[in-house]
Amino acid sequence: MPLDEATLALVRAHMRNVKVPSHGDKVYKDECMFSYDTPESPGGLYINLTTFQAYGEEFLGLDHQRSGGRLYLHEKWTRVPLPEDAEAPGTLGVGAQGGFQ
């Protein structure tokens, strides 16, 4: 999806507030801080790129008021069902007859 120059200018203006997590930082990206929303929820999960805390769609306004964060990573997972005709391996051998290929 191409972005226009006005949108890119807004993103660039707030890039100075974005932090890169170091080895000591905790990134809360599995569940919303206030609800049980996960990346598999219908609205997905938004991770604040300044505080590294995740929020569901309905709590974005609250986080913006509290932290002033403007850039978020939107994580939305979709489960893809396995094909019906997929056959489970009968042997644990890799590359062996009836095993994993």
C-alpha positions in Angstrom: 0.0 0.0 0.0 1.7 3.2 -1.1 1.8 6.2 1.3 1.4 9.8 0.2 4.0 12.4 1.2 1.7 14.0 3.9 1.5 10.7 5.7 5.2 10.0 5.4 5.9 13.5 6.8 3.8 12.8 9.8 5.5 9.5 10.5 9.0 11.1 10.0 8.1 13.8 12.5 7.4 11.3 15.3 10.3 8.9 14.5 12.6 10.6 17.0 10.4 9.2 19.8 10.7 5.6 18.6 13.1 3.5 20.7 14.9 0.4 19.6 14.6 -2.3 22.4 17.8 -3.4 23.9 18.5 -6.7 25.6 17.3 -5.4 29.0 13.9 -4.0 27.7 10.7 -6.0 28.0 8.4 -5.9 25.0 4.8 -6.8 26.0 3.5 -8.0 22.7 1.4 -11.1 23.6 -1.7 -9.5 25.2 -3.3 -6.1 25.8 -2.3 -4.4 29.0 -6.0 -3.8 30.0 -8.0 -6.7 28.3 -7.5 -10.1 27.0 -7.0 -9.0 23.3 -4.2 -10.9 21.5 -2.8 -10.6 17.9 -5.5 -13.2 17.0 -8.3 -10.9 18.2 -10.5 -9.4 15.5 -8.9 -5.9 15.9 -5.4 -7.3 16.5 -2.9 -5.7 18.9 -1.2 -2.4 18.7 2.3 -2.1 20.2 3.5 1.3 21.3 6.9 1.9 19.8 8.0 4.1 22.7 6.9 2.1 25.7 6.8 -1.4 24.1 3.4 -2.1 25.7 0.5 -3.7 23.7 -3.1 -2.4 23.6 -6.3 -3.6 22.0 -8.1 -1.3 19.5 -10.5 0.1 22.1 -7.6 1.2 24.5 -5.5 3.0 21.9 -7.0 6.4 22.9 -6.2 5.8 26.6 -2.6 4.8 25.8 -2.2 7.9 23.6 -3.4 10.1 26.5 -1.2 8.5 29.0 2.1 8.1 27.1 1.7 10.5 24.2 2.7 7.7 21.8 1.8 8.2 18.2 3.5 5.3 16.4 2.3 1.8 16.9 3.1 -1.6 15.3 -0.2 -3.3 14.4 0.0 -7.0 14.9 -2.8 -9.1 13.5 -2.5 -12.8 13.1 -4.8 -15.0 11.0 -4.9 -18.8 11.5 -4.6 -20.7 8.2 -6.2 -24.2 8.4 -4.1 -27.2 7.2 -5.3 -28.9 4.1 -7.6 -31.8 4.7 -5.5 -34.2 2.6 -2.3 -33.5 4.6 -0.9 -36.8 5.9 0.8 -36.9 9.3 4.3 -38.6 9.2 4.3 -42.1 10.5 8.0 -42.2 11.4 10.2 -39.7 13.1 13.0 -40.1 10.6 13.9 -37.0 8.5 13.9 -38.0 4.8 13.1 -41.6 5.6 10.2 -43.5 4.1 7.0 -42.3 5.8 8.8 -39.6 7.8 9.3 -35.8 7.5 10.2 -34.6 4.1 
